[in-house]
Amino acid sequence: MAILPIVTIRSVEEKYLHMLEKFGIHPLLAKLWTSRGINNINQIQYDWISLIPPNYLNQVNDAAKHLTDAIIENKSILIVADYDCDGATACALGIRALREMKANVDFIVPNRFKNGYGLSVDIIEQILLNRKCKPDIILTVDNGISSIDGIQYANENNIQVIVTDHHLPGIKLPNALSIVNPNHPDCKFPSKNLSGVGVIFYLMIAVRAEMRRRKIYCNNTGPKLNELVDLVALGTIADLVKLDANNRLIVTQGLNRIRNGYTKPGIKALFKIANRQINKADSCDLGFYIAPRLNAAGRLSDMSLGILCLITDEYDEALQIAMELDNINKYRRSIENKMNEEALSDITDYNKFEEKNTICIYNEKWHSGVVGLVASKLKERFWKPTIVFANSSDIEIRGSARSVMDLNIRDILDIIAKNHPNIIKHFGGHAMAAGLTLNINDYVEFTEIFENTVKSITNNSKITPKIETDGSLEIEYTNLEISRLLKKQVWGSGFPSPIFVDDFKVISQKTIKGHHKKLILKREEIKFDAIWFNNIDNLSENIKAVYKIDENIWNGKSHLQLLIEHIHKQ
């Protein structure tokens, strides 16, 4: 059985609420923003002048000088990208910007199954063996901070490496020419939440500034890098980095370009394939419809396909690639559904998990590219730190970890690695998501160590899920106009979309497509259509519902629909 969550209401500081209202902010938006930490009007200024300057990024100017030298000397630059959506958008941005600056640049993406993650020794060997000429400089995007051995091997082969990354560094840093990472211990950049594509975007701004300084470009000339912000917005939303003020600015600017039709042909094609209205694009479209189609290539095949979709300037070519990505994504869904069923079957006897603080699960037949999605589903269902493993070779297994609020999974793995130096071969990641590799023979021991480590951190207390809501939605705001107003705003990780809680009377309920509940609810004598996805429980006459408001378009007509997130039965 799943653990029932505690429903809470976000607090609102009245003085900041009134301050925003005085600036003409809609009262509902003022309430929502205040409850998400907005206490200064500057935090919702999303024009370009409010962007944090690149100079705050440690070593960004050094890296810009090295790249400018390479461009002038026509040196060969090879971008090594990560195989997720953040990595793909970062690579596409780097390729587009550097080619416009007349750089000799190409890219390669490590194969998840053959090369593993990051700039490994294996990928360097592949570069040396298979490329016509050895690159002079490798530029990593969305990886590299943990590539100690790979960068050392590149250096031994006279290849310089510039690292751009946003992942948390370990104690030891790679011996790179430059390291641009907001989470570098010496970095004073005010926002530690840049995505991988955000970091390379900043570096390209610095390169352009360096070229202006050298009079290669006159003042205010050179590539119009703001035209690449749609890529930055997509990668930022896809990677679930915290949407602080700087990231919200980036995403706002990116969505504006997409809505106004100035996006890349690849993004336009992906919107068409996903059957989404590009002129109404929002964060949800990027995170749930566009990013998964790109990620599918990296999970099951080769992310080069996704990058090609994003760098082509020909819409017909982009549409053809988008169709291929869509087919891969459909196949990914079928694999994921099967793995989810098998994982839940293995956990059918929930009692054996009842006393545990963690879930570790492994199946030799599972697809290693999909384990992260399964881990996310299990974590949400059982609300425990979860790691799902699959084979990566005959002797190794690769796991994808997901954690819950207030438990930093990367820190947990770091504690395990320090206390048991030989148990984890490799690991890395963020607070809520990480990856690791074990010897298959160490799996059983690791599960015990993982459980005991989390038990120690939590003092063996149960972790109860919480649903943070924005409280009751005034009945006069429960309408289509407000739904559209909310949809225009930027929401995401660390700045969650509005969710409300109210009492309703159930007028009717029916199961549709065997998996969902279609409802008519009544509140204060007003009836509302509602849908409860992936749930077919019969409801009592009176309920307390946690919900979002949404515009539902059917046969060309729009109407308000409540999206049910959770129901307290009364």
C-alpha positions as CSV (number, residue, x, y, z in Angstrom):
1,M,0.0,0.0,0.0
2,A,1.1,3.6,-0.7
3,I,1.7,5.9,2.2
4,L,-1.0,8.6,2.7
5,P,0.5,12.1,2.4
6,I,0.0,15.0,4.8
7,V,-1.7,17.9,3.1
8,T,-0.3,21.3,4.1
9,I,-0.8,24.9,3.1
10,R,2.0,27.3,2.2
11,S,2.4,30.3,4.4
12,V,2.1,33.8,3.0
13,E,3.8,36.8,4.5
14,E,1.2,39.7,4.4
15,K,3.8,42.5,4.0
16,Y,5.3,41.0,0.9
17,L,1.8,40.1,-0.5
18,H,0.7,43.8,-0.1
19,M,4.0,45.0,-1.6
20,L,3.4,43.0,-4.8
21,E,-0.2,44.1,-5.0
22,K,1.0,47.7,-4.8
23,F,3.1,47.1,-7.9
24,G,-0.1,46.0,-9.7
25,I,0.4,42.3,-9.5
26,H,-2.8,40.3,-9.6
27,P,-3.9,39.4,-6.1
28,L,-3.8,35.6,-6.7
29,L,-0.3,35.8,-8.3
30,A,0.9,38.0,-5.5
31,K,-0.3,35.3,-3.0
32,L,1.3,32.5,-5.0
33,W,4.6,34.2,-5.5
34,T,4.9,35.4,-1.9
35,S,4.3,31.8,-0.7
36,R,7.2,30.7,-3.0
37,G,9.7,33.1,-1.4
38,I,9.3,36.3,-3.5
39,N,9.9,39.2,-1.2
40,N,11.4,41.7,-3.7
41,I,9.9,43.0,-7.0
42,N,13.4,42.4,-8.6
43,Q,12.8,38.7,-8.2
44,I,10.1,38.8,-10.9
45,Q,11.9,41.1,-13.3
46,Y,12.5,38.9,-16.3
47,D,14.1,41.3,-18.8
48,W,17.7,40.5,-20.0
49,I,19.2,43.4,-18.0
50,S,18.4,41.4,-14.8
51,L,20.5,38.4,-15.9
52,I,23.4,37.6,-13.6
53,P,26.6,38.7,-15.5
54,P,29.0,35.9,-16.6
55,N,31.9,37.4,-14.7
56,Y,30.7,35.9,-11.5
57,L,31.4,32.4,-12.9
58,N,34.8,31.2,-11.8
59,Q,37.2,30.6,-14.7
60,V,34.7,31.6,-17.3
61,N,36.9,34.3,-18.7
62,D,39.9,32.0,-18.8
63,A,37.9,29.4,-20.7
64,A,36.6,32.1,-23.1
65,K,40.2,33.2,-23.8
66,H,41.3,29.6,-24.5
67,L,38.3,29.1,-26.9
68,T,38.9,32.4,-28.6
69,D,42.5,31.5,-29.2
70,A,41.4,28.1,-30.6
71,I,38.9,29.9,-33.0
72,I,41.6,32.3,-34.2
73,E,44.1,29.5,-34.7
74,N,41.5,27.3,-36.4
75,K,42.1,24.5,-33.8
76,S,39.8,21.5,-33.7
77,I,37.2,21.7,-30.9
78,L,35.2,18.6,-30.0
79,I,32.2,19.0,-27.7
80,V,31.6,15.9,-25.5
81,A,28.0,16.0,-24.3
82,D,25.9,14.1,-21.8
83,Y,23.2,11.9,-23.1
84,D,20.1,13.5,-21.6
85,C,18.0,16.5,-22.7
86,D,20.2,19.0,-20.8
87,G,23.3,17.6,-22.4
88,A,21.6,17.6,-25.9
89,T,20.5,21.2,-25.6
90,A,23.9,22.2,-24.2
91,C,25.6,20.5,-27.1
92,A,23.3,22.1,-29.7
93,L,23.8,25.5,-28.2
94,G,27.6,25.1,-28.2
95,I,27.6,23.9,-31.8
96,R,25.4,26.7,-33.0
97,A,27.2,29.5,-31.2
98,L,30.7,28.3,-32.0
99,R,30.0,27.7,-35.6
100,E,28.6,31.2,-35.9
101,M,31.9,32.4,-34.4
102,K,33.6,30.5,-37.3
103,A,35.0,27.8,-35.0
104,N,36.1,24.4,-36.2
105,V,33.8,22.4,-34.0
106,D,32.1,19.0,-33.9
107,F,30.5,16.9,-31.2
108,I,30.3,13.4,-29.8
109,V,28.0,11.8,-27.3
110,P,29.1,8.8,-25.2
111,N,27.0,5.8,-25.6
112,R,25.2,5.1,-22.3
113,F,25.7,1.3,-22.8
114,K,29.2,1.2,-24.3
115,N,31.0,4.2,-22.8
116,G,29.2,5.0,-19.6
117,Y,28.8,8.5,-18.3
118,G,31.0,11.5,-19.0
119,L,34.5,12.0,-20.4
120,S,35.8,8.5,-19.7
121,V,39.0,6.8,-20.7
122,D,36.9,4.7,-23.0
123,I,35.5,7.7,-24.9
124,I,38.9,9.2,-25.2
125,E,40.2,6.0,-26.8
126,Q,37.2,6.0,-29.1
127,I,38.0,9.5,-30.2
128,L,41.7,8.7,-30.8
129,L,40.8,5.5,-32.8
130,N,37.8,6.6,-34.8
131,R,38.2,10.3,-35.7
132,K,40.2,11.4,-38.7
133,C,42.1,13.9,-36.7
134,K,42.7,14.2,-33.0
135,P,40.9,17.3,-31.5
136,D,43.1,20.0,-30.1
137,I,40.5,20.9,-27.4
138,I,37.7,18.9,-25.8
139,L,34.8,21.0,-24.4
140,T,32.6,19.1,-22.1
141,V,29.0,20.1,-21.6
142,D,26.8,18.9,-18.7
143,N,29.6,16.6,-17.6
144,G,33.3,16.4,-16.8
145,I,33.5,17.5,-13.2
146,S,34.0,13.9,-12.1
147,S,36.0,12.8,-15.1
148,I,39.3,12.6,-13.3
149,D,40.8,9.6,-15.2
150,G,39.4,10.6,-18.6
151,I,40.8,14.1,-18.5
152,Q,44.1,12.8,-17.3
153,Y,44.2,10.4,-20.2
154,A,43.3,13.2,-22.6
155,N,46.1,15.3,-21.2
156,E,48.5,12.4,-21.8
157,N,47.5,12.4,-25.4
158,N,48.0,16.1,-25.8
159,I,44.3,17.0,-25.8
160,Q,43.4,20.0,-23.7
161,V,40.1,19.9,-21.9
162,I,37.7,22.7,-20.9
163,V,35.0,21.5,-18.5
164,T,31.6,23.1,-18.3
165,D,29.3,21.3,-15.9
166,H,26.8,22.0,-13.1
167,H,27.0,18.7,-11.2
168,L,28.3,18.7,-7.6
169,P,32.1,18.2,-7.6
170,G,33.8,15.6,-5.4
171,I,36.8,16.2,-3.2
172,K,39.2,15.8,-6.1
173,L,38.9,18.0,-9.2
174,P,40.0,17.0,-12.7
175,N,43.2,18.5,-14.1
176,A,41.4,20.5,-16.8
177,L,42.5,23.6,-18.7
178,S,39.5,25.5,-17.2
179,I,36.5,24.4,-15.1
180,V,33.4,26.4,-15.4
181,N,30.9,25.2,-12.8
182,P,28.7,27.3,-10.5
183,N,29.1,24.6,-7.9
184,H,32.9,24.7,-8.0
185,P,34.2,25.4,-4.5
186,D,35.8,28.6,-5.5
187,C,32.9,29.9,-7.6
188,K,31.0,33.0,-6.3
189,F,28.2,32.8,-8.9
190,P,25.0,33.8,-7.0
191,S,22.9,31.0,-8.5
192,K,24.1,27.5,-7.9
193,N,21.1,26.1,-9.9
194,L,22.3,26.7,-13.5
195,S,21.6,23.7,-15.8
196,G,24.3,22.3,-18.0
197,V,23.0,24.2,-21.0
198,G,22.9,27.3,-18.8
199,V,26.6,27.0,-18.1
200,I,27.6,26.7,-21.7
201,F,25.2,29.6,-22.6
202,Y,27.2,31.8,-20.1
203,L,30.5,30.6,-21.5
204,M,29.4,31.5,-25.1
205,I,28.4,35.0,-23.8
206,A,31.9,35.3,-22.3
207,V,33.6,34.1,-25.6
208,R,31.6,36.7,-27.5
209,A,32.8,39.4,-25.0
210,E,36.4,38.2,-25.4
211,M,36.1,38.5,-29.2
212,R,34.7,42.0,-28.8
213,R,37.6,42.9,-26.5
214,R,40.0,41.7,-29.2
215,K,38.1,43.8,-31.8
216,I,37.2,40.6,-33.8
217,Y,33.6,42.0,-33.3
218,C,32.8,45.6,-32.9
219,N,30.8,46.6,-29.8
220,N,27.4,45.0,-29.7
221,T,28.1,42.8,-32.7
222,G,28.6,39.1,-33.0
223,P,26.2,36.2,-32.6
224,K,22.8,37.0,-31.2
225,L,23.0,34.6,-28.4
226,N,19.6,35.5,-27.0
227,E,18.3,33.7,-30.0
228,L,19.5,30.4,-28.4
229,V,17.6,30.9,-25.2
230,D,14.8,28.5,-26.3
231,L,17.4,25.8,-26.0
232,V,18.4,27.0,-22.5
233,A,14.8,27.0,-21.4
234,L,14.2,23.5,-22.6
235,G,17.3,22.1,-20.9
236,T,16.6,24.0,-17.7
237,I,13.1,22.6,-17.4
238,A,14.1,19.1,-18.5
239,D,16.9,18.8,-15.9
240,L,14.6,19.8,-13.0
241,V,17.1,22.4,-11.6
242,K,15.6,24.8,-9.1
243,L,13.9,27.7,-10.8
244,D,15.4,30.5,-8.9
245,A,15.1,34.1,-10.2
246,N,17.9,33.7,-12.8
247,N,16.5,30.5,-14.1
248,R,13.0,31.9,-14.2
249,L,14.3,34.8,-16.3
250,I,16.0,32.3,-18.7
251,V,12.9,30.1,-19.0
252,T,10.6,33.2,-19.4
253,Q,12.7,34.5,-22.3
254,G,12.9,31.1,-23.9
255,L,9.1,30.5,-23.7
256,N,8.5,33.9,-25.2
257,R,10.6,33.0,-28.2
258,I,8.9,29.7,-28.6
259,R,5.4,31.1,-28.3
260,N,6.2,33.9,-30.8
261,G,7.4,31.4,-33.4
262,Y,11.1,32.2,-33.2
263,T,12.2,28.8,-31.9
264,K,14.5,26.3,-33.6
265,P,13.0,24.1,-36.3
266,G,13.7,21.0,-34.1
267,I,11.7,22.4,-31.2
268,K,8.9,23.4,-33.5
269,A,8.9,19.9,-35.0
270,L,8.8,18.3,-31.6
271,F,5.8,20.5,-30.6
272,K,4.0,19.3,-33.8
273,I,4.7,15.6,-33.2
274,A,3.6,16.0,-29.6
275,N,0.4,17.7,-30.7
276,R,1.0,20.7,-28.5
277,Q,0.0,24.3,-29.3
278,I,3.3,26.1,-29.7
279,N,1.7,29.6,-29.3
280,K,0.6,28.5,-25.8
281,A,3.8,26.8,-24.8
282,D,4.5,26.5,-21.1
283,S,6.9,24.7,-18.7
284,C,4.7,21.7,-18.7
285,D,5.0,21.3,-22.5
286,L,8.8,21.4,-22.3
287,G,9.0,19.0,-19.3
288,F,6.4,16.4,-20.1
289,Y,6.1,16.5,-23.9
290,I,9.3,17.7,-25.6
291,A,12.0,16.6,-23.2
292,P,10.9,13.0,-23.0
293,R,11.1,12.6,-26.7
294,L,14.7,13.9,-26.7
295,N,15.6,11.9,-23.6
296,A,14.3,8.7,-25.2
297,A,17.1,8.8,-27.7
298,G,19.7,8.9,-25.0
299,R,18.0,6.2,-23.0
300,L,17.5,3.6,-25.7
301,S,19.7,4.6,-28.7
302,D,22.1,7.5,-29.4
303,M,21.5,11.1,-28.3
304,S,23.2,12.3,-31.5
305,L,19.8,12.0,-33.1
306,G,18.3,14.4,-30.6
307,I,21.2,16.8,-31.1
308,L,20.8,16.7,-34.9
309,C,17.2,17.6,-34.4
310,L,18.2,20.7,-32.5
311,I,21.0,21.9,-34.8
312,T,19.4,21.6,-38.2
313,D,18.0,24.7,-39.7
314,E,15.7,22.8,-42.1
315,Y,12.2,22.2,-40.8
316,D,11.5,19.2,-43.0
317,E,14.7,17.4,-41.8
318,A,13.8,18.3,-38.2
319,L,10.3,16.9,-38.6
320,Q,11.7,13.6,-39.9
321,I,14.1,13.3,-37.0
322,A,11.3,14.3,-34.6
323,M,9.2,11.4,-35.9
324,E,12.1,9.0,-35.3
325,L,12.4,10.4,-31.8
326,D,8.7,10.0,-31.2
327,N,8.9,6.3,-32.3
328,I,11.8,5.7,-29.9
329,N,9.8,7.4,-27.1
330,K,6.8,5.1,-27.8
331,Y,9.1,2.1,-27.5
332,R,10.6,3.6,-24.3
333,R,7.1,3.8,-22.9
334,S,6.4,0.1,-23.6
335,I,9.6,-0.9,-21.9
336,E,9.0,1.4,-18.9
337,N,5.4,0.0,-18.5
338,K,6.7,-3.6,-18.4
339,M,9.5,-2.8,-16.0
340,N,7.0,-0.9,-13.7
341,E,4.7,-3.9,-13.6
342,E,7.6,-6.2,-12.8
343,A,9.0,-3.9,-10.2
344,L,5.6,-3.6,-8.5
345,S,5.1,-7.3,-8.7
346,D,8.4,-7.8,-6.9
347,I,7.1,-5.5,-4.2
348,T,3.6,-7.0,-4.0
349,D,4.3,-8.2,-0.5
350,Y,4.7,-4.7,0.9
351,N,5.1,-5.9,4.4
352,K,8.7,-6.8,3.8
353,F,9.3,-3.1,3.0
354,E,7.1,-1.7,5.7
355,E,9.9,-1.5,8.3
356,K,12.5,-0.4,5.7
357,N,13.5,3.1,5.0
358,T,14.7,2.4,1.4
359,I,14.0,0.4,-1.7
360,C,16.7,-1.3,-3.7
361,I,15.6,-3.5,-6.6
362,Y,17.5,-5.2,-9.4
363,N,16.6,-7.3,-12.4
364,E,19.1,-8.7,-14.8
365,K,16.6,-8.4,-17.7
366,W,15.8,-4.7,-17.2
367,H,16.9,-1.9,-19.6
368,S,19.6,0.2,-18.0
369,G,18.4,3.3,-19.9
370,V,15.0,3.2,-18.2
371,V,15.8,2.4,-14.6
372,G,15.7,6.1,-13.6
373,L,12.1,6.4,-14.7
374,V,11.1,3.3,-12.8
375,A,13.0,4.6,-9.7
376,S,11.0,7.8,-9.9
377,K,7.7,5.9,-10.0
378,L,8.6,3.7,-7.0
379,K,9.8,6.7,-5.0
380,E,6.6,8.5,-5.6
381,R,4.4,5.5,-4.7
382,F,6.3,4.4,-1.6
383,W,8.0,7.7,-0.6
384,K,11.4,6.1,0.2
385,P,14.8,6.7,-1.3
386,T,14.9,4.3,-4.2
387,I,17.6,2.8,-6.4
388,V,16.8,0.6,-9.4
389,F,19.6,-1.5,-10.9
390,A,20.1,-3.2,-14.3
391,N,23.1,-4.9,-15.8
392,S,25.8,-2.7,-17.5
393,S,28.2,-5.6,-18.2
394,D,28.7,-9.2,-17.1
395,I,30.2,-8.2,-13.8
396,E,28.7,-4.7,-13.2
397,I,25.3,-3.2,-12.5
398,R,24.3,0.4,-12.9
399,G,21.7,2.0,-10.7
400,S,19.6,5.1,-10.9
401,A,18.7,6.7,-7.5
402,R,15.8,9.0,-6.6
403,S,15.2,10.5,-3.3
404,V,12.6,12.3,-1.3
405,M,12.4,15.7,0.3
406,D,15.1,16.6,2.8
407,L,17.3,13.5,1.9
408,N,20.2,14.4,-0.4
409,I,20.9,11.2,-2.3
410,R,24.3,12.2,-3.6
411,D,25.4,13.0,0.0
412,I,24.1,9.6,1.1
413,L,26.2,7.9,-1.7
414,D,29.2,10.0,-0.7
415,I,28.8,8.8,3.0
416,I,28.7,5.2,1.8
417,A,31.7,5.6,-0.5
418,K,33.8,7.1,2.4
419,N,32.7,4.5,5.0
420,H,32.9,1.6,2.6
421,P,35.6,2.6,0.0
422,N,35.3,-0.5,-2.2
423,I,31.5,-0.9,-2.4
424,I,30.7,1.8,-5.1
425,K,32.8,1.9,-8.2
426,H,31.5,5.2,-9.5
427,F,28.7,7.7,-8.6
428,G,27.6,11.2,-9.2
429,G,24.5,13.4,-9.4
430,H,22.3,15.9,-7.5
431,A,20.4,16.1,-4.3
432,M,17.3,14.3,-5.6
433,A,18.8,12.1,-8.4
434,A,22.0,10.2,-8.8
435,G,23.7,7.4,-10.7
436,L,26.1,4.7,-9.5
437,T,27.9,1.5,-10.5
438,L,28.6,-1.6,-8.5
439,N,30.1,-5.0,-9.0
440,I,27.2,-7.4,-9.2
441,N,28.6,-9.4,-6.4
442,D,28.4,-6.4,-4.0
443,Y,24.7,-5.8,-4.6
444,V,23.3,-7.5,-1.6
445,E,25.8,-6.0,0.7
446,F,25.2,-2.5,-0.8
447,T,21.4,-2.8,-0.2
448,E,22.1,-3.4,3.5
449,I,24.6,-0.5,3.7
450,F,22.2,1.8,1.9
451,E,19.3,0.9,4.3
452,N,21.5,1.4,7.4
453,T,22.9,4.7,6.2
454,V,19.5,6.2,5.6
455,K,18.2,4.7,8.8
456,S,21.0,6.4,10.7
457,I,20.3,9.8,9.0
458,T,16.6,9.6,9.7
459,N,17.0,8.1,13.2
460,N,14.9,5.3,11.9
461,S,11.8,7.5,11.7
462,K,9.3,7.0,8.9
463,I,9.4,9.6,6.1
464,T,5.9,10.9,5.5
465,P,5.1,12.4,2.1
466,K,3.7,15.9,2.1
467,I,1.6,17.7,-0.4
468,E,2.1,21.5,-0.2
469,T,-0.9,23.4,-1.4
470,D,-1.9,27.0,-1.9
471,G,-5.0,26.5,0.2
472,S,-8.5,27.2,-1.0
473,L,-9.0,28.9,-4.4
474,E,-11.6,31.7,-4.2
475,I,-14.6,30.6,-6.1
476,E,-14.4,33.8,-8.2
477,Y,-10.9,32.8,-9.4
478,T,-12.0,29.3,-10.3
479,N,-12.5,30.1,-14.0
480,L,-10.9,29.9,-17.4
481,E,-9.4,33.3,-17.4
482,I,-7.4,32.6,-14.2
483,S,-6.4,29.2,-15.6
484,R,-4.9,31.0,-18.6
485,L,-3.2,33.6,-16.4
486,L,-1.5,30.9,-14.4
487,K,-0.5,29.0,-17.5
488,K,1.5,32.0,-18.8
489,Q,3.7,32.0,-15.7
490,V,6.9,30.0,-15.2
491,W,6.6,27.1,-12.8
492,G,8.8,24.1,-12.1
493,S,11.3,22.6,-9.7
494,G,11.6,24.8,-6.6
495,F,8.8,27.0,-7.9
496,P,5.9,24.6,-8.1
497,S,2.8,25.2,-10.1
498,P,-0.3,26.2,-8.1
499,I,-2.2,23.5,-6.4
500,F,-5.3,24.1,-4.3
501,V,-7.5,22.2,-1.8
502,D,-11.2,22.5,-1.3
503,D,-14.3,20.6,-0.3
504,F,-16.6,19.4,-3.1
505,K,-19.8,17.4,-3.5
506,V,-19.5,14.6,-6.1
507,I,-22.4,14.9,-8.5
508,S,-21.2,12.1,-10.9
509,Q,-18.3,9.8,-11.4
510,K,-17.4,7.3,-14.1
511,T,-14.3,5.4,-15.2
512,I,-12.9,6.2,-18.6
513,K,-10.4,4.1,-20.6
514,G,-10.2,1.7,-17.7
515,H,-7.7,3.9,-15.8
516,H,-9.1,7.3,-15.1
517,K,-12.0,8.9,-13.3
518,K,-14.2,11.5,-14.9
519,L,-16.1,13.6,-12.4
520,I,-18.6,16.4,-12.0
521,L,-18.0,18.2,-8.7
522,K,-20.0,21.0,-7.1
523,R,-18.8,23.8,-4.9
524,E,-20.9,26.7,-3.7
525,E,-23.7,25.7,-6.2
526,I,-21.2,25.8,-9.1
527,K,-20.5,22.6,-11.0
528,F,-17.0,21.8,-12.4
529,D,-15.7,19.1,-14.7
530,A,-12.8,17.2,-13.2
531,I,-10.5,14.3,-14.1
532,W,-8.5,12.1,-11.8
533,F,-5.8,10.4,-13.9
534,N,-4.6,6.9,-13.1
535,N,-7.1,6.3,-10.4
536,I,-10.5,4.5,-10.4
537,D,-11.4,4.6,-6.7
538,N,-15.1,5.1,-6.0
539,L,-15.7,8.3,-4.1
540,S,-18.1,9.2,-1.4
541,E,-20.5,12.0,-1.8
542,N,-18.4,14.6,0.0
543,I,-14.7,14.9,-0.6
544,K,-11.7,17.2,0.1
545,A,-9.8,17.4,-3.2
546,V,-6.3,18.6,-3.9
547,Y,-6.4,19.9,-7.5
548,K,-5.1,22.2,-10.2
549,I,-7.1,24.2,-12.7
550,D,-6.6,23.7,-16.4
551,E,-8.0,24.7,-19.8
552,N,-9.4,21.7,-21.6
553,I,-9.9,22.1,-25.4
554,W,-12.3,19.6,-27.0
555,N,-13.6,19.9,-30.5
556,G,-12.3,23.4,-30.7
557,K,-14.1,24.6,-27.6
558,S,-12.4,25.6,-24.3
559,H,-13.7,24.9,-20.8
560,L,-12.3,24.8,-17.3
561,Q,-11.3,21.4,-15.9
562,L,-10.0,20.5,-12.5
563,L,-7.1,18.1,-12.4
564,I,-7.3,16.0,-9.3
565,E,-4.0,15.3,-7.6
566,H,-5.2,13.7,-4.4
567,I,-8.4,13.1,-2.5
568,H,-9.2,12.9,1.2
569,K,-12.2,10.6,1.5
570,Q,-14.7,11.9,4.1
